[in-house]
């Protein structure tokens, strides 16, 4: 059960205490895309999300998007936020998270993962031993697989 418990659970990105993360040594944010940055069926992020990413970057955080979605979706978000990203990450596998840390040149103690799913984002982060932040999903209607496992996540 410990592998399924996030270090922090927030309702939205703007509730993530960026200054507190810096005080514990976090320098890199691995962020999920769908239902974390924008609704899974939305074409572009809201102004608030774009502002939050810009604020995180201006505070010195490195950002890499890591998604299980298709390359076209992730590439579009990379362009919006001007950050690196990886598609088809196969979370809860830790391979893409390790690659994201190599891109940022950071270690486990300097990195956090932010996502909306326990069985992908939180599990991957905890398996790797990085700080995990669970965000309440932006939209309740979801991709069929996510909707199937969401009730088990609690």
C-alpha positions in Angstrom: 0.0 0.0 0.0 2.9 2.4 0.6 3.7 2.3 -3.1 0.2 3.7 -3.8 0.3 6.6 -1.3 1.5 10.0 -2.6 3.7 12.3 -0.6 1.2 15.1 -1.3 -2.4 15.3 -2.6 -3.8 18.5 -3.9 -6.9 19.6 -5.8 -5.1 21.5 -8.5 -1.7 22.5 -9.7 -1.9 26.0 -8.1 -2.1 24.3 -4.7 1.4 22.8 -5.1 3.7 24.6 -2.7 6.6 25.3 -5.1 8.6 27.2 -2.4 8.3 24.3 0.0 9.4 21.9 -2.8 12.5 24.0 -3.2 13.3 23.9 0.5 13.4 20.1 0.4 15.7 20.2 -2.6 13.3 19.6 -5.5 14.6 21.1 -8.7 12.8 19.1 -11.4 9.1 18.4 -12.1 8.0 15.4 -14.1 4.4 16.2 -15.0 1.7 14.0 -16.5 -0.4 15.6 -19.3 -3.9 14.3 -19.4 -6.2 15.3 -16.5 -3.2 16.8 -14.8 -2.3 19.8 -17.1 -5.5 19.7 -19.1 -8.7 17.6 -19.5 -8.0 14.4 -21.4 -10.2 15.6 -24.3 -9.1 19.3 -24.3 -7.0 20.7 -27.2 -5.1 23.3 -25.2 -4.3 24.1 -21.6 -6.0 26.9 -19.7 -4.4 30.3 -19.2 -4.1 29.4 -15.5 -2.1 26.2 -16.2 0.2 28.1 -18.7 0.8 30.7 -16.0 1.5 28.0 -13.4 4.1 26.3 -15.7 5.7 29.7 -16.4 5.8 30.5 -12.7 7.4 27.1 -11.9 10.0 27.6 -14.6 10.7 31.2 -13.5 11.3 29.9 -10.0 14.1 27.7 -11.4 12.3 24.4 -11.8 13.0 22.2 -14.8 10.0 20.6 -16.3 9.6 17.4 -18.4 6.2 16.1 -19.5 5.9 12.3 -19.2 2.7 10.8 -20.6 1.3 7.4 -21.6 -0.5 9.2 -24.4 0.5 9.4 -28.1 3.4 11.4 -29.4 1.2 13.9 -31.2 -0.5 14.9 -28.0 2.7 15.2 -26.0 4.5 17.1 -28.8 1.6 19.7 -28.9 1.9 20.2 -25.1 5.7 20.5 -25.4 5.2 23.3 -27.9 2.7 25.1 -25.6 5.0 25.0 -22.6 8.4 25.0 -24.4 9.6 22.0 -22.4 10.9 18.4 -23.1 8.4 15.6 -23.1 8.0 11.8 -23.6 5.0 9.9 -24.9 4.0 6.3 -24.5 5.9 6.3 -21.2 4.2 3.0 -20.1 3.9 4.2 -16.5 4.0 2.7 -13.9 7.3 1.6 -15.6 10.1 3.9 -14.3 12.0 3.9 -17.6 10.6 7.3 -18.8 11.0 8.9 -15.4 14.7 7.9 -15.3 15.1 9.3 -18.8 13.4 12.6 -17.7 15.9 12.8 -14.7 18.8 12.3 -17.1 17.5 15.1 -19.3 17.3 17.4 -16.3 20.6 16.1 -14.9 18.9 15.6 -11.6 18.8 12.7 -9.1 15.9 11.1 -7.2 16.1 13.5 -4.2 15.8 16.5 -6.6 12.8 15.3 -8.6 9.1 15.0 -8.1 6.3 13.5 -10.3 3.0 15.3 -10.5 0.0 13.3 -11.9 -3.7 12.5 -11.5 -3.5 8.7 -11.3 -2.4 6.5 -8.4 -1.8 3.4 -10.5 0.4 5.1 -13.0 2.0 8.4 -11.8 2.2 7.7 -8.0 3.1 4.1 -8.4 5.9 4.9 -10.9 7.3 7.7 -8.7 7.2 5.6 -5.5 8.8 2.6 -7.3 11.6 4.9 -8.3 11.8 6.6 -4.9 11.0 10.2 -5.9 8.6 12.6 -4.3 5.0 12.1 -5.5 2.2 14.6 -5.9 -1.3 13.4 -6.7 -3.6 16.0 -8.3 -7.3 15.6 -8.4 -8.3 14.9 -12.1 -9.4 18.0 -14.0 -12.3 16.2 -15.7 -14.5 13.4 -14.4 -15.2 11.9 -17.8 -12.1 9.9 -18.8 -10.5 7.5 -21.1 -12.2 4.1 -20.6 -9.2 2.4 -19.0 -8.7 5.3 -16.5 -12.4 5.3 -15.7 -12.2 1.5 -15.0 -9.3 1.8 -12.5 -10.2 5.2 -10.9 -12.7 3.7 -8.3 -10.0 1.4 -7.0 -7.7 4.4 -6.5 -10.0 5.7 -3.8 
